Amino acid sequence: MLNDNQIGRRIALLRKERGYTQEQISFILNVTPQAVSKWEKGNALPDTSLLPLLAKTLGISIDRLLTGGSIMEKTSPYDGEYKKEEYYWGLQHSLLAERIVEIMQDDKANKRLLDIGSGEGRDAIYFAKCGFQVDALEISNPGVEKIRQYSQSSGYDVNVLHSDMIGYELKASYDVIYSHGSLQFLPLDQRKNHFEKYKRHTCVGGLNAHLIFVEKPFIKIAPDWEKDEFFYLSGDLARYYHDWEILRCDEQIIDCNSAGISHQHAVHSIIARKIEA
Ligand SMILES: C[S@@+](CC[C@H](N)C(=O)[O-])C[C@H]1O[C@@H](n2cnc3c(N)ncnc32)[C@H](O)[C@@H]1O
């Protein structure tokens, strides 16, 4: 049997996670904001004719919207690690994050930044601490919990978007779109679209910065490399940003001890600035 209260709570949760207001949802569905408010309070159910568009807007199947279960259909390979008390990636921010802060210098206050695949939030919180208004997009449920926990304990606010980056519709334009070690989860046939979307949703003068893993014949595949992770090739990032000003473009071999086994990665990073619309 359908439970109006639980469906309402799911609608409210997903709407907030996707960054919509009740007014925006009502506009998309051509209903009144009061109707959306009633659904969320469990006082009414959406008309069945609205379910396909509502479910699509909230990024969930109709079945899941109505019957619940895990809202996020996909999980992260890091879920197990993120459930542990210690921080798998540590609390020290990354070098790439530090470079962004240096480049933005005195121009960080109220700048909007999206961190894609934020993990447990080390960079997202660092950016917030430096004055950015941060959206942290992460698929892992325990990861999201860790970000919230870290945000609360540090006193720096981060807006957590619990979502799958694949197909995630950006609602805003950002001054910085950033990812650190997460875009290998984009399947090959989706990459071009995603990079185009990130570029489109960046304000003129804004930055995109990414660190990705590249395939090298002389580097063994990492022990915790997953079947849904796909390597890039050297130069891929420079090609995606060929029409932007490239501020930095590096490639290096780094040591890593994830999964408790020491190994190496070839990583390629870029910082690029959008010059014109
Ligand atoms: C290697 S970790 C990097 C975490 C973080 N950026 C850092 O440097 O500490 C990659 C992150 O991407 C997240 N991720 C994987 N697939 C994702 C997806 N489809 N949507 C959003 N996040 C995803 C994983 O859960 C993981 O937290």
The ligand as an SDF file (V2000), in Angstrom:
LIG
                    3D

 27 29  0  0  0  0  0  0  0  0999 V2000
   38.6760    8.6910   -5.8480 C   0  0  0  0  0  0  0  0  0  0  0  0
   37.3170    9.3200   -4.9560 S   0  0  0  0  0  0  0  0  0  0  0  0
   37.8020   11.0080   -4.7680 C   0  0  0  0  0  0  0  0  0  0  0  0
   37.0980   11.6960   -3.6580 C   0  0  0  0  0  0  0  0  0  0  0  0
   37.4390   13.1880   -3.4610 C   0  0  0  0  0  0  0  0  0  0  0  0
   37.3080   13.9570   -4.6630 N   0  0  0  0  0  0  0  0  0  0  0  0
   38.8180   13.3480   -2.8890 C   0  0  0  0  0  0  0  0  0  0  0  0
   39.7370   13.6890   -3.6490 O   0  0  0  0  0  0  0  0  0  0  0  0
   38.9670   13.1260   -1.6830 O   0  0  0  0  0  0  0  0  0  0  0  0
   36.0410    9.4310   -6.2190 C   0  0  0  0  0  0  0  0  0  0  0  0
   34.6680    9.8080   -5.6730 C   0  0  0  0  0  0  0  0  0  0  0  0
   33.7200    9.8680   -6.7520 O   0  0  0  0  0  0  0  0  0  0  0  0
   32.4870    9.3510   -6.2720 C   0  0  0  0  0  0  0  0  0  0  0  0
   31.6620    8.9010   -7.4020 N   0  0  0  0  0  0  0  0  0  0  0  0
   31.8320    7.7900   -8.1520 C   0  0  0  0  0  0  0  0  0  0  0  0
   30.8790    7.7030   -9.0910 N   0  0  0  0  0  0  0  0  0  0  0  0
   30.0910    8.7960   -8.9390 C   0  0  0  0  0  0  0  0  0  0  0  0
   28.9260    9.2630   -9.6120 C   0  0  0  0  0  0  0  0  0  0  0  0
   28.4270    8.5750  -10.6310 N   0  0  0  0  0  0  0  0  0  0  0  0
   28.3600   10.4060   -9.1900 N   0  0  0  0  0  0  0  0  0  0  0  0
   28.8840   11.1060   -8.1240 C   0  0  0  0  0  0  0  0  0  0  0  0
   29.9890   10.7000   -7.4480 N   0  0  0  0  0  0  0  0  0  0  0  0
   30.5830    9.5680   -7.8490 C   0  0  0  0  0  0  0  0  0  0  0  0
   32.9040    8.1870   -5.3940 C   0  0  0  0  0  0  0  0  0  0  0  0
   31.8850    7.7710   -4.5100 O   0  0  0  0  0  0  0  0  0  0  0  0
   34.1110    8.7860   -4.6910 C   0  0  0  0  0  0  0  0  0  0  0  0
   33.7380    9.4340   -3.5030 O   0  0  0  0  0  0  0  0  0  0  0  0
  1  2  1  0
  2  3  1  0
  2 10  1  0
  3  4  1  0
  4  5  1  0
  5  6  1  0
  5  7  1  0
  7  8  2  0
  7  9  1  0
 10 11  1  0
 11 12  1  0
 11 26  1  0
 12 13  1  0
 13 14  1  0
 13 24  1  0
 14 15  1  0
 14 23  1  0
 15 16  2  0
 16 17  1  0
 17 18  1  0
 17 23  2  0
 18 19  1  0
 18 20  2  0
 20 21  1  0
 21 22  2  0
 22 23  1  0
 24 25  1  0
 24 26  1  0
 26 27  1  0
M  CHG  2   2   1   9  -1
M  END
$$$$
